[in-house]
Amino acid sequence: IESIIGPNEDGGHIWRAHVLPNDFDADGTVRFLKPRDYDPKKKAIKPRRGVFPITEKDLFSSLVCVAGKESSAEAASNSGDDKGGNSRTLKNLVSTISSTGSSSQTIINEEGNPRWIFSGVLNGWPGLTCLELRKIEVRSVSGLKGG
């Protein structure tokens, strides 16, 4: 695996994405996103925005576990009906971070932790594919209001 994705170490360019809840535009009201980054006619996030907005569904469905404990066959069998593969375990981690009130959680760099690769296209930027997920930061709702 390391020959393909490189060693598990710090380094490289860091891209920060803004993960939105799936219902960020429910009831015709856009939450957590600036109006300039939303297309009301298409009811969608505008592509190629500078803040790299992405819905949680798009993020989790594009994650692939490539190394570490979670890439084992046992972890795959525990993923249930989740079509995103092993991303179910990552979703549980995010839920745990949110419920404990922690603001930041490193999920990759510790020995034995899985390595997660985002295999989609980030906000329509064709060059932003195959990115390694290194950290998830959870902010309070008051810190995420758009406008």
FENJO-V757659 format. One record per run of one state. SS is the DSSP state (helix for helix, strand for strand, loop for the rest). FROM is the first residue (numbers start at 1). LEN is the number of residues. If there is no record, write none. Layout:
BEGIN
ss->SS from->FROM len->LEN
ss->SS from->FROM len->LEN
END
This chain:
BEGIN
ss->loop from->1 len->1
ss->helix from->2 len->4
ss->loop from->6 len->12
ss->strand from->18 len->3
ss->loop from->21 len->5
ss->helix from->26 len->3
ss->loop from->29 len->6
ss->helix from->35 len->3
ss->strand from->38 len->2
ss->loop from->40 len->4
ss->strand from->44 len->2
ss->loop from->46 len->7
ss->strand from->53 len->3
ss->helix from->56 len->6
ss->loop from->62 len->1
ss->strand from->63 len->5
ss->loop from->68 len->1
ss->helix from->69 len->3
ss->loop from->72 len->1
ss->helix from->73 len->5
ss->loop from->78 len->9
ss->helix from->87 len->14
ss->loop from->101 len->3
ss->strand from->104 len->3
ss->loop from->107 len->8
ss->strand from->115 len->4
ss->loop from->119 len->3
ss->helix from->122 len->3
ss->loop from->125 len->6
ss->strand from->131 len->3
ss->loop from->134 len->1
ss->strand from->135 len->3
ss->loop from->138 len->3
ss->helix from->141 len->4
ss->loop from->145 len->3
END
